[in-house]
Amino acid sequence: MFKNKTQTGKCNISGDNIRRIRLELQPHTSQRALADRLQLYGMDLDKNAIQRIESGQRFVTDIELKAISQVLDVSVDVLIQKNE
């Protein structure tokens, strides 16, 4: 196992929360719509990057995490909260 992965083998702890919050948004927000909104913030993320983040296959930078929190209108703490 790589040193920077969680015990479950994921590359981040925020992906599950990002997915949950994205799906709770009204109206429903797709991965593509989230990527489009992030691009307005200057983040060069596409739908595939969002999918990899949510599935835990991709690391998330602090800059990306801050932009995601702003787009989803939640704090960074909510995104990194570990759900067990």
C-alpha positions in Angstrom: 0.0 0.0 0.0 1.2 3.5 -0.8 2.0 5.6 2.2 -0.4 8.4 1.1 -3.5 6.3 0.8 -6.2 5.6 3.4 -6.6 2.2 5.0 -9.3 1.5 2.4 -6.8 2.2 -0.4 -8.4 5.6 -1.4 -6.2 8.6 -2.3 -8.5 11.1 -0.5 -11.0 11.2 2.4 -13.1 14.0 0.8 -14.5 12.1 -2.3 -17.4 10.4 -0.5 -18.4 13.7 1.0 -18.1 15.6 -2.3 -20.3 13.0 -4.0 -22.9 13.0 -1.2 -23.2 16.8 -1.0 -23.2 17.1 -4.8 -26.2 14.7 -5.0 -28.0 16.5 -2.2 -27.9 19.8 -4.1 -31.2 21.0 -5.6 -31.5 20.9 -8.5 -29.5 17.7 -8.9 -26.0 18.5 -9.9 -24.1 16.1 -12.2 -20.3 15.6 -12.2 -20.1 17.6 -15.4 -22.1 20.5 -13.9 -19.8 20.5 -10.9 -16.7 20.5 -13.2 -18.2 23.4 -15.2 -18.8 25.4 -12.0 -15.3 24.7 -10.8 -13.9 25.9 -14.1 -15.6 29.3 -13.5 -13.5 29.4 -10.3 -10.3 28.8 -12.4 -10.0 25.1 -11.6 -9.1 23.0 -14.6 -11.1 19.9 -13.7 -13.3 17.9 -16.0 -16.0 15.4 -15.4 -13.5 12.5 -15.4 -11.4 14.3 -12.7 -14.5 14.7 -10.5 -15.4 11.0 -11.0 -11.8 10.0 -9.9 -11.9 12.3 -6.9 -15.3 11.0 -5.8 -14.2 7.4 -6.2 -11.0 8.0 -4.3 -8.7 7.3 -7.2 -7.3 10.8 -7.4 -5.6 13.0 -4.8 -7.1 16.4 -4.2 -4.9 19.5 -3.8 -5.7 22.1 -1.1 -6.5 24.6 -3.8 -9.0 22.3 -5.4 -10.5 21.4 -2.1 -11.1 25.1 -1.3 -12.7 25.7 -4.7 -14.9 22.6 -4.3 -16.0 23.8 -0.8 -16.9 27.2 -2.2 -18.9 25.8 -5.2 -20.7 23.4 -2.9 -21.2 26.1 -0.3 -19.8 24.1 2.6 -16.7 24.4 4.7 -13.5 22.5 3.9 -14.0 20.8 7.3 -17.3 19.3 6.1 -15.5 17.9 3.1 -12.7 16.2 5.0 -14.9 14.9 7.8 -14.4 11.2 8.0 -17.6 9.2 7.9 -17.3 5.8 9.5 
